[in-house]
Amino acid sequence: MSDRRKMFPAPRHILIAAVAGVIAGAVAVYVSTTRPGNNTPQPTVAVDSSASPDDKLCAAKAEKAKAVAAAATGHVAAMMPADPPQSLKTLAFNDPQGKPMTIADHAGRTLLVNLWATWCAPCRAEMPALDALEREMGGEEFEVVAVNVDTGDDTKPKKFLEEIGVSSLGHYRDNTLAVFNDLKKRGLALGLPVTLLVDGEGCLLANMNGPAEWASPDARKLIEAALAK
């Protein structure tokens, strides 16, 4: 834990640099030299009469999103409320067995969705913490869904996770970067890692760009707020 705290220091000293990578377009990698997160205001997603029923359902959860985001302090203070909450039911990637799935397949379970890659240093640094969060809080009501977006086959990401002792996270995958590009079009992904807090109806409640210390009391408090009825 002491090594991770060096990677993610005190919340009052924030400096994030974007490092460009050229993979299916420019993908920025957030390198944190102090504490994690991104304080750039998130774009407002307009919901009008032409919005889908799912988006209208989610937009009505604005107060819930604000309440959850208010619980984002300390190491996870960069988690911003969805404005307004939108449906991520159609967000698609492969399950641990390699079969196509969407967020809708996790109906009824709150998710912390994290996009990561082995070539993203901040992503690699936070994987043990995400694994610890899943080990401690994962179950019928909550799951950490860490989606690897390396191109190519599963060899490199699986080897990396084995080498660092990650054993609780499911091996979700998208080697096409389609899931990242979908989030980028929605104004939710500026680079990697990107993390989304999604409720049991597939509604985005909060999101952040950049790494965080997920094996912390701050992270547990955030997840508890999302699970609160």
C-alpha positions in Angstrom: 0.0 0.0 0.0 2.9 2.4 0.7 4.1 2.1 -2.9 0.6 2.9 -4.2 0.4 6.0 -1.9 3.6 7.3 -3.4 1.9 6.9 -6.8 -1.2 8.6 -5.6 -0.3 11.4 -3.0 -2.3 14.0 -1.3 -5.4 15.4 -3.0 -4.3 19.1 -2.8 -1.4 18.6 -5.2 -2.7 17.8 -8.7 -0.8 17.7 -11.9 -1.9 15.6 -14.9 -0.1 15.5 -18.2 -1.7 14.0 -21.3 0.7 11.8 -23.4 -0.5 11.1 -26.9 -0.5 7.6 -28.4 -1.4 6.8 -31.9 -3.8 3.8 -31.9 -6.9 4.1 -34.0 -6.6 7.8 -33.6 -4.9 9.7 -30.9 -5.4 8.2 -27.5 -4.2 10.3 -24.6 -2.6 8.5 -21.6 -2.8 10.4 -18.3 0.4 10.5 -16.3 0.0 11.6 -12.8 3.1 12.9 -11.0 1.1 13.7 -7.9 -2.5 12.6 -7.1 -4.9 11.0 -9.6 -7.8 12.5 -11.4 -8.9 15.1 -13.8 -10.6 18.3 -12.8 -11.6 19.3 -16.4 -15.4 20.1 -16.3 -17.4 17.4 -18.1 -19.5 18.4 -21.1 -23.3 18.6 -20.4 -25.2 16.0 -22.4 -28.5 17.5 -23.6 -31.6 15.4 -23.2 -34.5 16.5 -25.4 -37.8 15.1 -26.6 -36.0 12.9 -29.1 -33.9 11.1 -26.4 -34.4 7.4 -26.0 -36.6 6.1 -23.2 -33.4 4.8 -21.5 -31.7 8.2 -21.6 -34.9 9.9 -20.2 -35.0 7.3 -17.4 -31.4 8.1 -16.6 -31.7 11.8 -16.9 -34.3 11.7 -14.0 -31.5 10.5 -11.7 -29.6 13.8 -11.7 -30.0 14.2 -7.9 -28.7 10.7 -7.3 -25.7 11.5 -9.5 -25.0 14.6 -7.5 -25.4 12.8 -4.2 -22.9 10.1 -5.3 -20.4 12.6 -6.6 -20.6 14.5 -3.3 -19.3 11.3 -1.7 -16.2 11.4 -4.0 -13.5 12.9 -1.8 -9.8 12.4 -1.2 -8.3 9.9 -3.5 -11.4 9.7 -5.7 -12.3 13.4 -5.6 -11.9 13.7 -9.4 -15.0 11.6 -10.0 -17.5 14.0 -11.6 -21.3 13.7 -11.5 -22.9 12.8 -14.8 -24.6 15.9 -16.3 -27.2 14.6 -16.9 -27.0 10.9 -16.2 -27.2 9.0 -19.5 -27.8 5.3 -20.5 -24.7 3.2 -21.1 -26.7 0.0 -21.7 -25.4 -0.4 -25.2 -21.7 0.0 -24.2 -20.2 -3.2 -25.8 -17.1 -5.3 -25.1 -16.3 -9.0 -24.6 -16.9 -11.0 -21.4 -14.2 -13.1 -19.7 -15.2 -16.0 -21.9 -14.6 -13.9 -25.0 -18.3 -13.6 -25.9 -19.8 -10.2 -26.9 -21.8 -8.5 -24.1 -23.1 -5.0 -23.1 -23.6 -3.1 -19.9 -27.3 -4.3 -20.1 -26.1 -7.8 -19.4 -25.1 -6.7 -15.9 -28.6 -5.4 -15.1 -29.3 -5.1 -11.4 -25.6 -4.7 -10.4 -23.8 -1.4 -9.8 -20.5 -1.3 -11.9 -17.2 0.5 -11.7 -16.2 0.2 -15.4 -12.5 0.9 -16.0 -10.8 1.0 -19.4 -7.1 0.2 -19.3 -4.2 -1.0 -21.5 -0.8 -2.5 -20.8 1.0 0.4 -22.6 -0.7 2.9 -20.2 1.6 3.3 -17.2 -1.1 4.9 -14.9 -3.5 2.1 -15.9 -0.9 -0.6 -14.9 -0.3 1.2 -11.6 -3.9 1.1 -10.5 -4.8 -2.5 -11.5 -3.8 -4.0 -8.1 -6.0 -1.4 -6.3 -9.0 -2.2 -8.6 -8.4 -5.9 -7.9 -8.4 -5.2 -4.2 -11.7 -3.2 -4.5 -13.3 -6.1 -6.3 -12.0 -8.6 -3.8 -13.4 -6.6 -0.9 -16.7 -5.3 -2.3 -17.5 -7.4 -5.4 -20.6 -9.5 -5.2 -24.3 -9.7 -6.3 -24.7 -5.9 -6.0 -21.4 -4.6 -7.2 -18.6 -5.5 -9.6 -15.4 -3.8 -10.9 -15.5 -4.3 -14.7 -11.9 -3.7 -15.9 -12.0 -3.7 -19.7 -8.6 -4.1 -21.4 -8.2 -2.3 -24.8 -4.9 -3.7 -26.0 -4.9 -4.5 -29.7 -4.0 -8.1 -30.7 -4.7 -11.2 -28.7 -5.1 -11.8 -25.0 -1.5 -13.0 -24.4 0.1 -9.7 -23.2 -2.7 -8.4 -20.9 -3.2 -11.8 -19.3 0.5 -12.3 -18.7 0.7 -8.8 -17.1 -2.2 -9.5 -14.7 -0.7 -12.9 -13.8 2.7 -11.3 -13.1 1.3 -8.7 -10.7 -1.0 -11.2 -9.0 -4.4 -9.8 -10.1 -6.9 -12.6 -9.4 -10.3 -11.1 -8.6 -11.0 -9.1 -11.7 -12.8 -10.6 -14.7 -10.8 -10.4 -17.9 -13.1 -8.2 -20.0 -11.7 -7.2 -23.4 -12.1 -5.0 -26.5 -9.1 -5.2 -28.8 -10.8 -2.9 -31.4 -10.9 0.2 -29.2 -14.6 0.5 -30.2 -15.6 0.9 -26.5 -13.1 3.7 -26.0 -14.2 5.5 -29.2 -17.9 5.2 -28.2 -17.1 6.9 -24.9 -15.0 9.5 -26.7 -17.9 10.4 -28.9 -20.1 10.8 -25.8 -17.5 13.2 -24.3 -16.6 10.8 -21.5 -13.2 9.5 -22.5 -10.3 11.9 -22.9 -7.6 9.3 -22.5 -6.7 6.2 -20.5 -7.5 5.2 -17.9 -11.2 6.2 -17.9 -13.6 5.1 -15.1 -17.4 5.1 -15.1 -19.7 4.5 -12.2 -22.9 2.9 -13.5 -26.0 1.9 -11.6 -28.1 -1.3 -11.9 -30.3 0.2 -14.7 -27.2 1.0 -16.8 -27.3 4.7 -16.0 -24.0 6.7 -15.7 -23.8 8.4 -12.3 -20.2 9.6 -12.3 -17.0 9.4 -14.3 -13.4 10.5 -14.3 -10.4 10.5 -16.6 -7.0 9.5 -15.0 -6.0 7.0 -12.3 -7.1 6.8 -8.7 -6.3 4.9 -5.5 -9.2 2.4 -5.6 -8.0 0.4 -2.6 -8.8 3.2 -0.2 -11.5 4.2 2.3 -12.4 7.0 -0.1 -13.2 4.6 -2.8 -15.3 2.4 -0.6 -17.3 5.4 0.6 -18.0 6.3 -3.0 -19.2 2.8 -3.9 -21.4 2.6 -0.7 -23.0 5.9 -1.8 -23.8 4.5 -5.2 -25.3 1.3 -3.6 -27.5 3.3 -1.2 -31.1 3.0 -2.0 
